[in-house]
Amino acid sequence: MPESYTDLYFPVLVQALVAMGLAAGLLTASFLLGKRVRNRVKDIPYESGITPTGDARQRFSVKFYLVAMLFILFDIEAIFLYPWVVVYRELKMFAFVEMLVFAILILSGFFYMWKKGALDWAEPDRSRRKL
């Protein structure tokens, strides 16, 4: 058993130094040995073998970002469910009520976004739009 901090953490330090040295060496070798042929075909973005059309700087709909934020929100909710499951038997009814309140708050936000139309990707019908 290691008796001091240096004995304990020396292998970790050596592994970190070897990893950084290997990464630096591979990047340097790639830079020195790699070919630098620039032409118009290589500068075109690759899109699964399909010839690109239009401008690559087109704007995305705000709804795309809203759906992405909702996805992150529900991922975080799922992460918070794991510790609750681990201690559920110890805390009994308190843990159940607390997680029920948490789930109700998260789902109320989801239903609010749903009613506001943040999840509707189709363009709204302009003829039926309310004024």
LINCOR-V10594 format. One line per field, one symbol per residue. phi: phi as a letter, one per 20 degrees, with the letter a starting at -180 (. if undefined). Layout:
# LINCOR-V10594
phi=???
This chain:
# LINCOR-V10594
phi=.fdcffffdfffffffffffffffffffffffefededbfffeffeclneffcmefdfeeffffffffffffgfffffffffffffdfffelfgffffffffffffffffffffffnfeeeffffffefee
